[in-house]
Structures are given as structure tokens and as C-alpha cells.
Amino acid sequence: MDSLQAVKERYAADTFPRSLGIELLELAPGYARVAMTLTENMANFHGIGHGGAIFTLADTALGLASNSHGDPAVALSVTINYLSPARVGTKLVATAEEEHLTRRTGVYRLTVTTSTGENIALARGTVYRQAKKRVPEQSS
């Protein structure tokens, strides 16, 4: 099985983003695009999209993009800037694009927009890439 298909299967079994209605739209090496519609239970006390919900959407895109090469990757750091409020009922789209990749780290640009293209948040994520576990050679 190729690494993209493996990531898609692992994502399909990931209950947290599914519980928020996050759907995978696109996956390619070093790239992912996901979407969710903000519901009332994702609003803060100001009545706008909760930063945690928006962050989770961006983080989900980061996880998918950074694992798309087949090596396990985990976030080391993610910083986010919220640019505009998002309203309940708005469909948000998060895109993760790889900017730099080494054997052990990766840096990704994350954008969250409305489905009509309004910028909601910008983020940058750095991941640590683990080496694939290798099966030990059998001695005879």
C-alpha cells in the first residue's frame, strides 16, 4: 500500500477530527486540504468561531501533509495568527503546504479560509519526522 493510501486509512479511523465533521478534501506528498463547517458548539462566548476549533482544523491539515511521505511525523511547534472572525454556519478550508523538508524535520505553511476565500487564520507548523521502523534481519 502506498503512503498516501495508508494516511487516508489512518485518518478515516481518527475519531477526533471526524467528531468535528472535518473532511479530507485533498492529499498529495507534502500537501493536504481539509474542511469543516462551524457549528454552534464550536463558537466562543463572543458568538464567533472558537480559536481551538480553527486551530484543530489547521492542525489536522498539518498532520495529514506531514505524514504523507510515509515516515511518521509529529508536531513540534505550531503558531497561529487569527486574522478575521469566522461565523457559525461558515465552511472553513485549511490547507497545509510543505515549505522545507529534511530527513528529520519539516516546515509547513497553514492557511484557513472560508469556502469563498476570505482569510481567517495563518499558521506555521514544524514537525519531527521519525525514521520508519525497520524489521530486523533474520540471522540464520
N, CA, C and O of each residue as an XYZ file, in Angstrom:
560
protein
N       0.841     -1.174      0.000
C       0.000      0.000      0.000
C       0.888      1.241      0.000
O       1.875      1.301      0.734
N       0.542      2.225     -0.817
C       1.366      3.431     -0.862
C       1.095      4.305      0.361
O       0.089      4.136      1.050
N       2.017      5.252      0.623
C       1.941      6.050      1.841
C       0.695      6.938      1.885
O       0.134      7.138      2.962
N       0.249      7.473      0.750
C      -0.948      8.317      0.749
C      -2.187      7.517      1.131
O      -3.022      7.987      1.905
N      -2.304      6.316      0.593
C      -3.447      5.476      0.926
C      -3.405      5.093      2.399
O      -4.443      5.063      3.060
N      -2.219      4.802      2.920
C      -2.084      4.459      4.338
C      -2.518      5.625      5.223
O      -3.198      5.416      6.228
N      -2.133      6.849      4.862
C      -2.525      8.029      5.638
C      -4.038      8.215      5.570
O      -4.665      8.521      6.585
N      -4.629      8.038      4.402
C      -6.088      8.164      4.263
C      -6.804      7.152      5.152
O      -7.807      7.486      5.782
N      -6.305      5.931      5.210
C      -6.936      4.904      6.037
C      -6.786      5.220      7.521
O      -7.720      5.025      8.298
N      -5.618      5.704      7.911
C      -5.418      6.071      9.311
C      -6.309      7.256      9.682
O      -6.851      7.303     10.787
N      -6.462      8.216      8.760
C      -7.327      9.359      9.024
C      -8.786      8.920      9.172
O      -9.505      9.421     10.036
N      -9.209      7.998      8.340
C     -10.594      7.515      8.410
C     -10.911      6.896      9.776
O     -12.071      6.877     10.188
N      -9.901      6.396     10.476
C     -10.089      5.787     11.789
C      -9.849      6.774     12.932
O      -9.975      6.397     14.097
N      -9.508      8.018     12.630
C      -9.200      9.029     13.642
C     -10.509      9.685     14.097
O     -11.069     10.512     13.377
N     -10.987      9.328     15.264
C     -12.316      9.760     15.689
C     -12.420     11.237     16.062
O     -13.493     11.823     15.917
N     -11.335     11.860     16.541
C     -11.449     13.261     16.973
C     -11.823     14.204     15.822
O     -12.835     14.898     15.922
N     -11.043     14.254     14.731
C     -11.454     15.176     13.666
C     -12.807     14.793     13.052
O     -13.575     15.666     12.648
N     -13.093     13.500     12.983
C     -14.394     13.085     12.449
C     -15.531     13.580     13.339
O     -16.605     13.917     12.839
N     -15.304     13.627     14.668
C     -16.349     14.102     15.580
C     -16.657     15.580     15.360
O     -17.739     16.050     15.714
N     -15.712     16.312     14.778
C     -15.914     17.723     14.459
C     -16.419     17.926     13.035
O     -16.680     19.056     12.621
N     -16.556     16.846     12.293
C     -17.027     16.948     10.912
C     -15.943     17.362      9.936
O     -16.252     17.845      8.847
N     -14.673     17.185     10.301
C     -13.577     17.559      9.401
C     -13.458     16.509      8.304
O     -13.308     15.318      8.575
N     -13.528     16.972      7.068
C     -13.434     16.062      5.928
C     -12.147     16.305      5.148
O     -11.711     17.443      4.972
N     -11.561     15.228      4.695
C     -10.359     15.300      3.867
C     -10.779     15.585      2.432
O     -11.528     14.812      1.836
N     -10.296     16.698      1.874
C     -10.625     17.080      0.507
C      -9.553     16.668     -0.486
O      -9.854     16.247     -1.602
N      -8.293     16.793     -0.069
C      -7.185     16.539     -0.996
C      -5.941     16.164     -0.205
O      -5.671     16.721      0.859
N      -5.184     15.202     -0.748
C      -3.942     14.776     -0.122
C      -2.935     14.445     -1.211
O      -3.231     13.691     -2.137
N      -1.743     15.016     -1.090
C      -0.636     14.761     -2.017
C       0.645     14.837     -1.188
O       0.604     15.316     -0.054
N       1.769     14.385     -1.713
C       3.007     14.479     -0.938
C       3.283     15.926     -0.497
O       3.438     16.822     -1.327
N       3.340     16.132      0.830
C       3.630     17.456      1.373
C       2.476     18.434      1.314
O       2.683     19.635      1.490
N       1.264     17.955      1.070
C       0.119     18.848      0.881
C      -1.158     18.178      1.371
O      -1.372     16.987      1.148
N      -2.002     18.957      2.040
C      -3.319     18.460      2.434
C      -4.296     19.622      2.492
O      -3.929     20.760      2.787
N      -5.553     19.301      2.201
C      -6.632     20.284      2.292
C      -7.811     19.599      2.971
O      -8.245     18.527      2.549
N      -8.329     20.230      4.032
C      -9.446     19.691      4.796
C     -10.484     20.784      5.001
O     -10.188     21.966      4.825
N     -11.701     20.395      5.374
C     -12.764     21.383      5.567
C     -13.695     20.958      6.694
O     -13.825     19.774      7.007
N     -14.337     21.953      7.294
C     -15.406     21.710      8.269
C     -16.316     22.924      8.289
O     -15.908     24.033      7.944
N     -17.540     22.699      8.692
C     -18.498     23.781      8.862
C     -18.594     24.100     10.345
O     -18.805     23.206     11.165
N     -18.440     25.375     10.691
C     -18.527     25.790     12.089
C     -19.952     25.625     12.594
O     -20.893     26.172     12.019
N     -20.103     24.876     13.660
C     -21.406     24.666     14.270
C     -21.507     25.510     15.535
O     -20.512     26.076     15.987
N     -22.698     25.595     16.105
C     -22.891     26.417     17.304
C     -22.021     25.966     18.462
O     -21.582     26.793     19.261
N     -21.764     24.663     18.568
C     -20.928     24.190     19.672
C     -19.450     24.456     19.432
O     -18.624     24.100     20.273
N     -19.089     25.078     18.300
C     -17.707     25.474     18.014
C     -17.519     26.989     18.168
O     -16.468     27.522     17.811
N     -18.519     27.671     18.693
C     -18.432     29.126     18.870
C     -17.955     29.450     20.283
O     -18.216     28.706     21.229
N     -17.256     30.567     20.405
C     -16.846     31.033     21.733
C     -17.944     31.924     22.317
O     -19.017     32.051     21.726
N     -17.686     32.541     23.471
C     -18.731     33.352     24.108
C     -18.992     34.675     23.393
O     -19.896     35.416     23.780
N     -18.212     34.981     22.356
C     -18.494     36.151     21.511
C     -19.412     35.782     20.343
O     -19.859     36.649     19.592
N     -19.683     34.489     20.205
C     -20.548     34.033     19.120
C     -19.819     33.815     17.806
O     -20.455     33.656     16.764
N     -18.487     33.805     17.843
C     -17.693     33.553     16.633
C     -16.914     32.246     16.804
O     -16.859     31.687     17.900
N     -16.322     31.773     15.726
C     -15.584     30.518     15.764
C     -14.527     30.493     16.852
O     -13.699     31.399     16.940
N     -14.553     29.459     17.682
C     -13.585     29.301     18.767
C     -12.202     29.058     18.174
O     -12.054     28.278     17.233
N     -11.192     29.723     18.724
C      -9.830     29.551     18.240
C      -9.379     28.107     18.272
O      -8.631     27.674     17.395
N      -9.819     27.353     19.266
C      -9.442     25.942     19.363
C      -9.992     25.112     18.217
O      -9.329     24.191     17.741
N     -11.205     25.433     17.771
C     -11.793     24.713     16.637
C     -11.032     25.033     15.352
O     -10.750     24.145     14.547
N     -10.706     26.305     15.172
C      -9.967     26.725     13.977
C      -8.560     26.128     13.998
O      -8.066     25.664     12.971
N      -7.918     26.139     15.164
C      -6.593     25.543     15.298
C      -6.639     24.051     14.980
O      -5.761     23.541     14.283
N      -7.646     23.352     15.479
C      -7.762     21.919     15.226
C      -7.879     21.627     13.738
O      -7.298     20.658     13.249
N      -8.619     22.448     13.018
C      -8.738     22.262     11.574
C      -7.366     22.410     10.907
O      -6.987     21.579     10.081
N      -6.622     23.463     11.261
C      -5.283     23.680     10.691
C      -4.334     22.556     11.086
O      -3.549     22.087     10.262
N      -4.402     22.126     12.337
C      -3.530     21.064     12.834
C      -3.818     19.738     12.132
O      -2.904     18.950     11.891
N      -5.068     19.496     11.807
C      -5.424     18.277     11.075
C      -4.782     18.288      9.692
O      -4.251     17.272      9.243
N      -4.828     19.433      9.018
C      -4.176     19.542      7.702
C      -2.677     19.312      7.843
O      -2.072     18.629      7.016
N      -2.075     19.881      8.887
C      -0.644     19.689      9.127
C      -0.319     18.215      9.323
O       0.634     17.709      8.730
N      -1.085     17.532     10.132
C      -0.834     16.115     10.380
C      -0.907     15.278      9.127
O      -0.084     14.387      8.919
N      -1.881     15.556      8.297
C      -2.027     14.802      7.045
C      -0.872     15.086      6.088
O      -0.270     14.157      5.548
N      -0.560     16.366      5.877
C       0.510     16.722      4.938
C       1.859     16.193      5.392
O       2.640     15.689      4.586
N       2.131     16.309      6.694
C       3.460     15.927      7.179
C       3.658     14.414      7.232
O       4.795     13.944      7.244
N       2.585     13.658      7.263
C       2.692     12.197      7.260
C       2.565     11.604      5.862
O       2.645     10.387      5.696
N       2.371     12.440      4.870
C       2.105     11.971      3.501
C       3.296     11.317      2.817
O       3.132     10.669      1.783
N       4.488     11.475      3.374
C       5.676     10.877      2.755
C       5.923      9.449      3.228
O       6.793      8.756      2.701
N       5.153      9.011      4.225
C       5.295      7.644      4.707
C       6.030      7.503      6.015
O       5.879      6.485      6.689
N       6.830      8.499      6.404
C       7.510      8.462      7.689
C       6.597      9.096      8.741
O       5.987     10.133      8.481
N       6.496      8.483      9.929
C       5.672      9.094     10.975
C       6.201     10.488     11.337
O       7.403     10.675     11.522
N       5.297     11.450     11.434
C       5.667     12.823     11.772
C       4.743     13.337     12.859
O       3.538     13.089     12.828
N       5.311     14.056     13.823
C       4.537     14.660     14.905
C       4.924     16.128     15.033
O       6.068     16.505     14.781
N       3.958     16.948     15.428
C       4.206     18.382     15.548
C       5.146     18.686     16.697
O       5.009     18.150     17.796
N       6.111     19.562     16.416
C       6.985     20.110     17.453
C       6.476     21.471     17.908
O       6.515     21.802     19.093
N       5.997     22.254     16.941
C       5.556     23.612     17.232
C       4.567     24.062     16.163
O       4.758     23.809     14.973
N       3.519     24.728     16.603
C       2.570     25.349     15.675
C       2.224     26.719     16.239
O       1.818     26.838     17.395
N       2.387     27.748     15.422
C       1.971     29.092     15.814
C       0.887     29.536     14.847
O       0.942     29.244     13.652
N      -0.095     30.245     15.379
C      -1.231     30.637     14.546
C      -1.569     32.098     14.796
O      -1.479     32.589     15.921
N      -1.955     32.777     13.738
C      -2.452     34.143     13.810
C      -3.883     34.125     13.289
O      -4.150     33.674     12.176
N      -4.795     34.624     14.117
C      -6.197     34.723     13.717
C      -6.398     36.084     13.070
O      -6.104     37.115     13.675
N      -6.900     36.087     11.842
C      -6.980     37.310     11.057
C      -8.372     37.925     11.027
O      -8.516     39.146     11.084
N      -9.395     37.082     10.937
C     -10.782     37.544     10.851
C     -11.667     36.578     11.612
O     -11.347     35.393     11.710
N     -12.777     37.064     12.155
C     -13.688     36.147     12.837
C     -14.414     35.265     11.826
O     -14.700     35.680     10.703
N     -14.699     34.058     12.247
C     -15.479     33.133     11.423
C     -16.831     32.941     12.101
O     -16.897     32.760     13.316
N     -17.878     32.978     11.340
C     -19.244     32.900     11.864
C     -19.775     31.472     11.836
O     -19.386     30.665     10.992
N     -20.662     31.180     12.767
C     -21.335     29.879     12.791
C     -22.037     29.666     11.454
O     -22.673     30.573     10.918
N     -21.910     28.463     10.933
C     -22.503     28.123      9.633
C     -21.538     28.269      8.478
O     -21.840     27.847      7.362
N     -20.371     28.867      8.729
C     -19.373     29.080      7.680
C     -18.566     27.808      7.449
O     -18.131     27.158      8.400
N     -18.372     27.463      6.199
C     -17.491     26.343      5.870
C     -16.067     26.885      5.798
O     -15.782     27.824      5.056
N     -15.177     26.272      6.586
C     -13.777     26.659      6.604
C     -12.940     25.605      5.904
O     -13.222     24.410      5.989
N     -11.907     26.064      5.212
C     -10.992     25.172      4.500
C      -9.577     25.461      4.990
O      -9.125     26.606      4.976
N      -8.888     24.415      5.420
C      -7.494     24.559      5.857
C      -6.596     23.845      4.871
O      -6.882     22.724      4.451
N      -5.510     24.501      4.503
C      -4.534     23.944      3.573
C      -3.169     23.935      4.247
O      -2.761     24.921      4.860
N      -2.475     22.822      4.127
C      -1.103     22.707      4.622
C      -0.201     22.480      3.430
O      -0.424     21.563      2.638
N       0.828     23.320      3.298
C       1.777     23.205      2.199
C       3.193     23.130      2.754
O       3.614     23.968      3.551
N       3.904     22.121      2.320
C       5.279     21.918      2.766
C       6.181     23.009      2.200
O       6.156     23.288      1.001
N       6.974     23.621      3.071
C       7.923     24.638      2.641
C       9.365     24.160      2.710
O      10.213     24.627      1.949
N       9.646     23.229      3.622
C      11.018     22.747      3.781
C      10.956     21.352      4.388
O      10.192     21.110      5.323
N      11.754     20.439      3.861
C      11.748     19.067      4.343
C      13.169     18.554      4.442
O      13.948     18.657      3.494
N      13.503     17.997      5.608
C      14.779     17.318      5.779
C      14.479     15.892      6.227
O      13.321     15.489      6.335
N      15.525     15.150      6.482
C      15.351     13.774      6.920
C      14.612     13.706      8.254
O      13.885     12.744      8.506
N      14.786     14.711      9.110
C      14.210     14.675     10.457
C      13.148     15.734     10.759
O      12.416     15.591     11.739
N      13.040     16.791      9.950
C      12.057     17.842     10.231
C      11.336     18.270      8.965
O      11.768     17.975      7.851
N      10.250     18.960      9.158
C       9.507     19.560      8.055
C       8.867     20.844      8.542
O       8.471     20.942      9.704
N       8.762     21.829      7.661
C       8.124     23.103      7.980
C       6.975     23.291      6.992
O       7.133     23.088      5.788
N       5.807     23.685      7.526
C       4.592     23.784      6.722
C       3.911     25.125      6.935
O       3.878     25.658      8.044
N       3.371     25.657      5.850
C       2.549     26.870      5.893
C       1.098     26.402      5.907
O       0.677     25.607      5.067
N       0.343     26.912      6.879
C      -1.048     26.519      7.045
C      -1.933     27.740      6.846
O      -1.676     28.797      7.423
N      -2.961     27.603      6.041
C      -3.914     28.694      5.848
C      -5.318     28.168      6.145
O      -5.652     27.027      5.826
N      -6.115     29.011      6.752
C      -7.526     28.702      6.968
C      -8.314     29.833      6.319
O      -8.121     31.008      6.634
N      -9.192     29.461      5.420
C     -10.027     30.433      4.709
C     -11.481     29.982      4.776
O     -11.779     28.846      5.143
N     -12.376     30.891      4.415
C     -13.753     30.480      4.203
C     -13.812     29.793      2.842
O     -12.861     29.867      2.064
N     -14.909     29.136      2.559
C     -15.043     28.477      1.254
C     -15.051     29.495      0.114
O     -14.851     29.127     -1.043
N     -15.282     30.776      0.431
C     -15.254     31.821     -0.592
C     -13.913     32.532     -0.671
O     -13.746     33.460     -1.462
N     -12.937     32.094      0.163
C     -11.589     32.621      0.049
C     -11.184     33.693      1.042
O     -10.064     34.197      0.957
N     -12.052     34.068      1.987
C     -11.681     35.071      2.988
C     -10.682     34.458      3.969
O     -10.909     33.367      4.492
N      -9.572     35.165      4.217
C      -8.561     34.673      5.149
C      -9.066     34.740      6.578
O      -9.517     35.787      7.044
N      -8.984     33.608      7.269
C      -9.396     33.511      8.673
C      -8.181     33.390      9.581
O      -8.115     34.038     10.625
N      -7.205     32.549      9.177
C      -6.020     32.351     10.023
C      -4.843     31.908      9.166
O      -5.010     31.271      8.127
N      -3.644     32.264      9.632
C      -2.390     31.804      9.035
C      -1.574     31.153     10.138
O      -1.544     31.641     11.267
N      -0.912     30.053      9.810
C      -0.111     29.363     10.817
C       1.128     28.775     10.167
O       1.220     28.646      8.946
N       2.076     28.423     11.024
C       3.292     27.735     10.584
C       3.496     26.585     11.546
O       3.417     26.749     12.763
N       3.763     25.406     10.974
C       3.987     24.229     11.797
C       5.324     23.591     11.482
O       5.736     23.515     10.325
N       5.993     23.135     12.522
C       7.242     22.392     12.384
C       7.005     21.004     12.948
O       6.449     20.852     14.036
N       7.428     19.994     12.204
C       7.231     18.613     12.635
C       8.565     17.891     12.754
O       9.555     18.248     12.115
N       8.557     16.868     13.591
C       9.678     15.945     13.711
C       9.299     14.680     12.961
O       8.226     14.116     13.177
N      10.182     14.240     12.083
C       9.943     13.045     11.277
C      10.746     11.889     11.852
O      11.970     11.956     11.955
N      10.053     10.850     12.218
C      10.697      9.660     12.757
C      11.084      8.735     11.618
O      10.409      8.675     10.591
N      12.170      8.022     11.811
C      12.558      7.031     10.809
C      11.554      5.890     10.848
O      11.057      5.527     11.914
N      11.257      5.326      9.678
C      10.371      4.166      9.628
C      10.997      3.036     10.420
O      12.212      2.839     10.395
N      10.166      2.308     11.113
C      10.676      1.161     11.852
C      11.006      0.060     10.868
O      10.179     -0.330     10.044
N      12.207     -0.425     10.968
C      12.652     -1.467     10.059
C      12.579     -2.820     10.752
O      12.849     -2.944     11.947
N      12.213     -3.814      9.985
C      12.155     -5.170     10.517
C      13.592     -5.678     10.640
O      14.350     -5.625      9.671
N      13.980     -6.176     11.836
C      15.341     -6.666     11.981
C      15.590     -7.860     11.057
O      14.706     -8.677     10.800
N      16.818     -7.922     10.574
C      17.175     -9.035      9.691
C      17.218    -10.318     10.498
O      17.620    -10.340     11.662
N      16.791    -11.385      9.843
C      16.813    -12.695     10.473
C      18.216    -13.282     10.371
O      18.830    -13.250      9.305
N      18.717    -13.813     11.470
C      20.022    -14.458     11.393
C      19.791    -15.956     11.170
O      18.828    -16.529     11.679
N      20.680    -16.573     10.410
C      20.475    -17.984     10.113
C      21.320    -18.881     10.937
O      21.251    -20.101     10.791
